[in-house]
């Protein structure tokens, strides 16, 4: 990483707000604060960090509340009323951040905090509205790397082909882009999907994902699968198209099966009239109907969720903590 020395003119005085969702990250808090202090010193510009406690059951909130008043950077400590998920926690942070430039990283330090320096360099040129971090390599265990590669390959195939092969977890953007992102009040959607759906002028910064040093990841297989489903239903018509295709294939197979059964009947090979055909047709079309009802139910439920008007998150407590002046 290079030191940020390219700022000039009005861009030099623009505040950069970094949003960090926090959930079960108690072990990484001291190292995270130390890394953010170094980022502040190298940025040489106004800098605030917005920590969003997403219903974390550990001592993250207490540690941050005790440590932030002594930090060199301004900060906000936002506690949500319960665990709403990382997407909603990020949304809460973006909505409260004050900066002209805004960034998002995780609290586990697997994405290096110094990335925000490179993000900001690109944003202050005025040539980009959003900059995403793309993984050049990752230091995760082999099995996790394999599952991640499969997941993002499926994501690119089903949802959005323009997403980088290694996926996206961190990004930075202008205030204008953030306003457009916050205006999208969909439920059961994904942040990455919305970023790429919005378009605008997009840049990329490559980095190496670090090995996890503290705690265990909450990004389980169940969460990955739910993330993929949310993305597919929110940004792709593939489920409906697959259902139509399966229906066409089913009709074709039933016609072929009907011809076979008719020929077998005329040849005297079927002793019990109608049994085979009835059993096969019931099993096949019963499963097909269940699949179709399930897919339609997903779309209906998601539509219903978006009509309720409930907020995506609820802020229980919020502290604004000025940094220690040198």
C-alpha distance (Angstrom), angle and dihedral (degrees) to the residues before:
residue distance angle dihedral
X1 . . .
X2 3.80 . .
X3 3.77 123.5 .
X4 3.78 113.5 -101.5
X5 3.82 104.8 -108.9
X6 3.80 102.2 137.4
X7 3.82 98.4 87.7
X8 3.77 116.6 119.6
X9 3.77 140.3 167.0
X10 3.76 118.7 -11.3
X11 3.82 93.7 -8.3
X12 3.82 89.2 67.7
X13 3.80 92.2 68.3
X14 3.80 98.2 43.8
X15 3.78 115.7 115.9
X16 3.80 118.4 -121.1
X17 3.81 114.3 -150.9
X18 3.79 118.4 -161.7
X19 3.82 116.5 -159.9
X20 3.81 117.3 -154.9
X21 3.83 120.8 -177.6
X22 3.80 110.6 -150.1
X23 3.80 124.9 -154.1
X24 3.80 123.5 151.8
X25 3.81 92.5 -18.5
X26 3.81 99.4 128.2
X27 3.80 93.2 126.7
X28 3.80 95.4 53.6
X29 3.83 98.5 46.1
X30 3.87 97.8 94.2
X31 3.82 93.4 47.6
X32 3.81 90.8 43.6
X33 3.81 92.9 54.2
X34 3.78 90.6 47.8
X35 3.83 91.0 51.2
X36 3.81 91.9 47.7
X37 3.79 90.8 51.2
X38 3.80 89.1 55.5
X39 3.82 90.1 48.7
X40 3.79 90.0 52.6
X41 3.81 91.9 51.4
X42 3.80 93.3 48.9
X43 3.79 95.7 43.6
X44 3.82 93.1 59.9
X45 3.80 90.1 -163.0
X46 3.83 138.0 89.7
X47 3.80 108.7 -61.9
X48 3.78 134.4 178.5
X49 3.80 131.3 177.6
X50 3.80 121.1 -148.4
X51 3.80 111.7 -157.6
X52 3.81 114.7 -164.2
X53 3.81 115.1 -163.8
X54 3.81 103.3 -151.2
X55 3.80 98.5 -159.0
X56 3.80 90.9 -67.4
X57 3.84 111.2 -176.0
X58 3.83 94.9 -150.8
X59 3.83 131.4 71.8
X60 3.82 97.4 -82.2
X61 3.78 93.9 117.2
X62 3.80 94.5 48.7
X63 3.80 92.7 47.4
X64 3.79 92.9 49.8
X65 3.80 93.6 44.8
X66 3.79 89.8 53.7
X67 3.83 96.7 42.8
X68 3.81 105.9 38.6
X69 3.83 98.3 71.1
X70 3.81 88.5 65.2
X71 3.79 96.9 49.0
X72 3.82 124.3 108.3
X73 3.81 93.1 -129.2
X74 3.80 131.0 68.1
X75 3.77 114.3 -108.3
X76 3.76 146.5 -178.2
X77 3.79 124.2 -147.4
X78 3.79 112.5 -156.3
X79 3.80 121.9 -177.1
X80 3.80 117.7 -163.8
X81 3.80 118.2 -146.3
X82 3.82 91.2 -116.5
X83 3.79 141.6 -17.0
X84 3.82 106.9 -57.6
X85 3.82 97.3 164.6
X86 3.79 132.3 -97.5
X87 3.82 94.9 -79.9
X88 3.78 93.3 56.7
X89 3.81 91.2 42.4
X90 3.80 89.6 54.6
X91 3.80 89.9 47.1
X92 3.81 90.1 52.1
X93 3.80 90.4 50.8
X94 3.80 94.0 47.9
X95 3.79 90.9 49.4
X96 3.82 91.8 55.5
X97 3.80 99.6 37.1
X98 3.81 115.7 109.3
X99 3.79 101.6 -157.9
X100 3.79 130.7 114.7
X101 3.80 85.4 -139.4
X102 3.78 121.3 41.8
X103 3.79 132.1 -167.6
X104 3.79 137.6 -176.6
X105 3.80 129.0 -150.7
X106 3.81 134.9 158.4
X107 3.80 124.2 -104.0
X108 3.81 95.6 -129.4
X109 3.85 93.7 79.1
X110 3.80 93.3 -128.8
X111 3.80 86.6 120.7
X112 3.83 106.1 54.7
X113 3.83 111.3 -116.4
X114 3.83 88.6 -140.3
X115 3.80 86.2 75.8
X116 3.80 88.8 84.5
X117 3.81 89.1 68.0
X118 3.80 90.4 59.5
X119 3.79 91.4 42.4
X120 3.78 90.8 53.5
X121 3.80 93.2 47.5
X122 3.78 90.4 59.7
X123 3.80 95.3 42.3
X124 3.81 95.8 52.0
X125 3.80 90.6 56.0
X126 3.80 87.1 71.3
X127 3.81 90.6 -132.1
X128 3.81 96.4 105.0
X129 3.79 136.4 49.9
X130 3.81 96.3 -170.0
X131 3.80 133.0 16.7
X132 3.81 122.2 -162.7
X133 3.79 129.6 -162.2
X134 3.80 114.8 -123.2
X135 3.80 121.6 -163.4
X136 3.79 114.8 -122.1
X137 3.81 89.9 -177.8
X138 3.78 139.2 -19.0
X139 3.80 132.7 -138.7
X140 3.80 95.2 -148.0
X141 3.82 123.6 126.1
X142 3.82 115.1 -77.3
X143 3.80 95.8 -108.8
X144 3.80 91.9 50.5
X145 3.80 91.0 49.1
X146 3.80 90.3 52.2
X147 3.80 93.6 49.6
X148 3.80 91.0 45.9
X149 3.81 91.7 51.0
X150 3.82 90.7 50.3
X151 3.80 91.7 47.4
X152 3.81 96.0 51.2
X153 3.81 92.1 42.5
X154 3.80 88.4 55.0
X155 3.80 90.2 45.4
X156 3.80 92.2 53.0
X157 3.80 91.7 47.0
X158 3.80 97.5 45.9
X159 3.79 104.8 29.2
X160 3.83 121.1 15.8
X161 3.79 124.5 -2.5
X162 3.81 93.8 -166.0
X163 3.82 92.9 66.3
X164 3.86 109.2 107.4
X165 3.84 114.3 -101.0
X166 3.81 92.6 -111.8
X167 3.79 93.7 48.8
X168 3.81 130.2 -124.6
X169 3.80 128.0 -90.1
X170 3.82 103.5 153.5
X171 3.78 133.5 45.0
X172 3.79 145.5 153.3
X173 3.78 130.7 -147.9
X174 3.77 146.5 171.5
X175 3.78 123.6 -90.1
X176 3.82 89.2 -106.8
X177 3.80 93.1 54.9
X178 3.81 91.2 46.5
X179 3.81 89.9 52.6
X180 3.80 90.5 54.8
X181 3.81 90.7 46.9
X182 3.80 92.9 50.3
X183 3.80 90.7 48.3
X184 3.81 89.4 65.0
X185 3.79 101.1 87.1
X186 3.77 99.1 -179.9
X187 3.78 120.4 145.3
X188 3.82 125.0 -140.5
X189 3.77 92.7 22.4
X190 3.80 133.1 119.5
X191 3.79 132.5 -111.2
X192 3.81 95.5 -136.2
X193 3.79 90.6 50.7
X194 3.80 92.3 52.0
X195 3.81 93.1 47.2
X196 3.79 92.4 55.0
X197 3.82 93.0 38.8
X198 3.81 90.8 56.6
X199 3.78 92.1 56.4
X200 3.83 112.7 -172.1
X201 3.81 121.4 144.7
X202 3.79 106.1 -37.3
X203 3.80 129.1 -167.2
X204 3.80 131.7 -174.9
X205 3.79 135.7 -141.6
X206 3.80 118.5 -164.7
X207 3.81 120.9 -142.1
X208 3.81 143.0 160.2
X209 3.78 116.7 -108.7
X210 3.79 110.7 -129.7
X211 3.78 127.9 -134.2
X212 3.80 115.5 -97.2
X213 3.80 111.4 -100.1
X214 3.80 101.2 177.9
X215 3.79 132.7 43.7
X216 3.79 127.7 -26.7
X217 3.77 129.4 -67.6
X218 3.81 119.0 -99.4
X219 3.81 88.0 -154.5
X220 3.83 94.9 104.9
X221 3.80 127.8 172.1
X222 3.80 89.6 -101.3
X223 3.82 91.1 54.1
X224 3.79 91.6 46.9
X225 3.78 91.2 50.5
X226 3.81 91.6 48.4
X227 3.81 89.8 47.7
X228 3.81 90.5 52.8
X229 3.82 91.7 48.0
X230 3.81 92.4 48.5
X231 3.79 90.0 50.0
X232 3.79 93.7 47.0
X233 3.80 94.8 49.5
X234 3.81 94.0 41.5
X235 3.81 100.1 45.8
X236 3.80 108.8 18.5
X237 3.80 137.7 58.4
X238 3.81 89.8 -157.5
X239 3.85 95.0 110.4
X240 3.81 91.4 56.2
X241 3.79 92.3 43.3
X242 3.80 90.4 49.7
X243 3.80 89.7 50.9
X244 3.81 90.5 52.1
X245 3.79 90.8 47.8
X246 3.79 92.1 49.0
X247 3.81 88.5 49.9
X248 3.81 92.0 52.9
X249 3.81 91.2 46.7
X250 3.79 89.9 48.0
X251 3.79 92.2 52.8
X252 3.80 90.7 48.3
X253 3.80 92.2 49.1
X254 3.80 92.0 47.4
X255 3.79 90.5 52.3
X256 3.82 91.4 49.8
X257 3.78 90.7 45.5
X258 3.78 90.4 49.3
X259 3.81 91.3 53.8
X260 3.81 91.4 48.0
X261 3.79 92.3 49.1
X262 3.82 91.7 47.1
X263 3.81 91.2 51.6
X264 3.81 91.3 46.3
X265 3.80 89.8 49.6
X266 3.80 92.8 50.9
X267 3.82 89.3 47.9
X268 3.80 91.0 52.2
X269 3.80 95.4 -119.4
X270 3.81 95.7 126.7
X271 3.79 112.3 73.2
X272 3.81 98.8 176.5
X273 3.79 107.1 58.3
X274 3.82 114.1 -125.0
X275 3.82 97.9 -11.3
X276 3.81 99.9 114.9
X277 3.77 95.8 41.8
X278 3.78 92.8 46.7
X279 3.80 94.4 49.3
X280 3.80 94.6 47.7
X281 3.77 95.0 44.8
X282 3.80 93.2 47.9
X283 3.80 93.2 50.4
X284 3.79 95.2 44.5
X285 3.77 99.9 44.5
X286 3.81 92.7 36.5
X287 3.79 89.3 59.7
X288 3.80 91.3 42.6
X289 3.81 91.8 52.1
X290 3.81 91.7 48.5
X291 3.79 91.0 51.4
X292 3.80 92.0 48.1
X293 3.80 93.2 48.4
X294 3.80 90.1 48.5
X295 3.80 93.3 52.1
X296 3.79 93.1 46.3
X297 3.79 89.3 46.5
X298 3.81 90.5 55.6
X299 3.80 91.6 53.9
X300 3.82 93.1 44.2
X301 3.81 92.2 48.7
X302 3.79 92.7 48.7
X303 3.79 91.0 48.4
X304 3.81 89.4 50.5
X305 3.83 91.2 49.7
X306 3.81 90.3 54.6
X307 3.83 92.0 51.8
X308 3.82 96.3 54.5
X309 3.78 94.2 78.9
X310 3.80 93.9 -143.3
X311 3.80 115.3 151.6
X312 3.79 117.0 -105.4
X313 3.81 90.2 -127.8
X314 3.80 141.1 8.1
X315 3.81 120.7 -140.8
X316 3.79 110.4 -142.3
X317 3.82 98.9 178.4
X318 3.79 135.9 4.1
X319 3.79 130.7 -171.9
X320 3.82 127.2 -173.6
X321 3.77 109.4 -154.7
X322 3.83 121.0 -171.4
X323 3.77 116.0 -141.3
X324 3.78 124.2 -112.6
X325 3.81 108.5 -90.9
X326 3.77 118.4 -131.1
